[in-house]
Amino acid sequence: MYDATRVTRAGVPEAVQGEAFLQGPVFASAFHAAGDPSAVPYTYARFNNPTWNQFEQALSELEGGEAVVFPSGMAAVASIFGTLLRPGDTLVLPSDSYYTSRVIAQGYLAEMGVRVQLASTRGNAQLAHLEGAKLLWLESPSNPGLEVCDIRMLAEAAHAQGVLVAVDNTTPTMLGQKPLELGADFSVASATKALTGHSDLVLGYVAAKDSTLLSKVRAWRTQQGAIPGPMEVWMAHRSLGTLALRLERQCNNALAIAHFLSRRPEVLEVRYPGLPEDPAHSIAVRQMSYYGPVVSFTLASREQAEKFLANCKLVYEATSFGGLHTSAERRARWSGDIISEGFIRFSAGCEDIRDLLADLEQALATLS
Ligand SMILES: *Cc1c(COP(=O)(O)O)cnc(C)c1O
């Protein structure tokens, strides 16, 4: 089956007369479990929950590896760092990765004696730092710069030196890019963004082909206790069924917007891996099936960016991305990313492209 079909059925049980298509959330802390606990699938809800299992089954089918769900993307990221890295180990991290991943690495991990080696996503620059490393962390396309690296090539080079590879796959989702098929050991993502796409929950997950590696991640969740609520997990599963529908519309809108912006004199630079002239396109076209909902572009100044956002009528000024409502923000209002003051991270939603382009047109016109 094709992905657009598979998302509608992923993790959904076989049809049973008189039962719902997808079982509702199971709210429990303890389950009936008399006698030998190893003979009972559910005992205590920090260990396991049927609503997680349904969703993890869905993620497994789509990722091509076993999955463990976490209460946020960061909890998922931290579980890989926490299970693999020990004092003296080296982590190779993108210098342009999601800011909080760098905060954990350069703060907590470095303080505990992990060597953190930063290199940019662009140009596969992390390749030069693999010697003696324990874990290669990739993020492609990177958030918010939308740089792309060659996942297959980097994973092969890393494995040749005994280095494990994790890919933060948040921006494209597993429908846009499949890290495990490209050779990574771990695919990790925030499900808060495009994967669930309704801006109504925070969630994350880790998937891996090797069940020994993944069982360590699962034990980490059980023992550290960062577990997701069943309601959020069920909502995520419900949203997953429309992922292909949403992503197709959002990516078509993103490409049309990127084309539009690239012809506007007010815009200094546009980045979108789906644009044929984008520096990331030649690699992206080989490893991605959707280029994602995010377009990044740069206006001349902080004032221009603020004015543009204030004058958009259809674009929510908000952080996060990937939702069905188009949103954007001037990214430099947060610290941590190496970007200019006029840099805008724009997330294309599911609206009619004619309305979006008209809104952008009138908002840009107020700048000159
Ligand atoms: C949002 C994000 C995260 C963190 O996810 P949360 O669900 O906010 O914890 C990690 N990586 C990337 C690339 C993200 O965009």
Ligand as a Chemical Component Dictionary entry (heavy atoms), coordinates in Angstrom:
data_LIG
# 
_chem_comp.id                   LIG 
_chem_comp.type                 NON-POLYMER 
_chem_comp.pdbx_formal_charge   0 
_chem_comp.three_letter_code    LIG 
# 
loop_
_chem_comp_atom.comp_id 
_chem_comp_atom.atom_id 
_chem_comp_atom.alt_atom_id 
_chem_comp_atom.type_symbol 
_chem_comp_atom.charge 
_chem_comp_atom.model_Cartn_x 
_chem_comp_atom.model_Cartn_y 
_chem_comp_atom.model_Cartn_z 
_chem_comp_atom.pdbx_ordinal 
LIG C1 C1 C 0 9.810  21.259 18.223 1  
LIG C2 C2 C 0 11.032 20.493 17.930 2  
LIG C3 C3 C 0 11.597 19.648 18.891 3  
LIG C4 C4 C 0 11.065 19.536 20.296 4  
LIG O1 O1 O 0 9.772  19.052 20.335 5  
LIG P1 P1 P 0 8.715  19.381 21.506 6  
LIG O2 O2 O 0 7.538  18.573 21.156 7  
LIG O3 O3 O 0 8.499  20.869 21.479 8  
LIG O4 O4 O 0 9.372  18.986 22.792 9  
LIG C5 C5 C 0 12.722 18.917 18.529 10 
LIG N1 N1 N 0 13.262 19.015 17.299 11 
LIG C6 C6 C 0 12.754 19.817 16.361 12 
LIG C7 C7 C 0 13.393 19.888 15.019 13 
LIG C8 C8 C 0 11.618 20.594 16.643 14 
LIG O5 O5 O 0 11.130 21.412 15.705 15 
# 
loop_
_chem_comp_bond.comp_id 
_chem_comp_bond.atom_id_1 
_chem_comp_bond.atom_id_2 
_chem_comp_bond.value_order 
_chem_comp_bond.pdbx_ordinal 
LIG C1 C2 SING 1  
LIG C2 C3 SING 2  
LIG C2 C8 DOUB 3  
LIG C3 C4 SING 4  
LIG C3 C5 DOUB 5  
LIG C4 O1 SING 6  
LIG O1 P1 SING 7  
LIG P1 O2 DOUB 8  
LIG P1 O3 SING 9  
LIG P1 O4 SING 10 
LIG C5 N1 SING 11 
LIG N1 C6 DOUB 12 
LIG C6 C7 SING 13 
LIG C6 C8 SING 14 
LIG C8 O5 SING 15 
# 
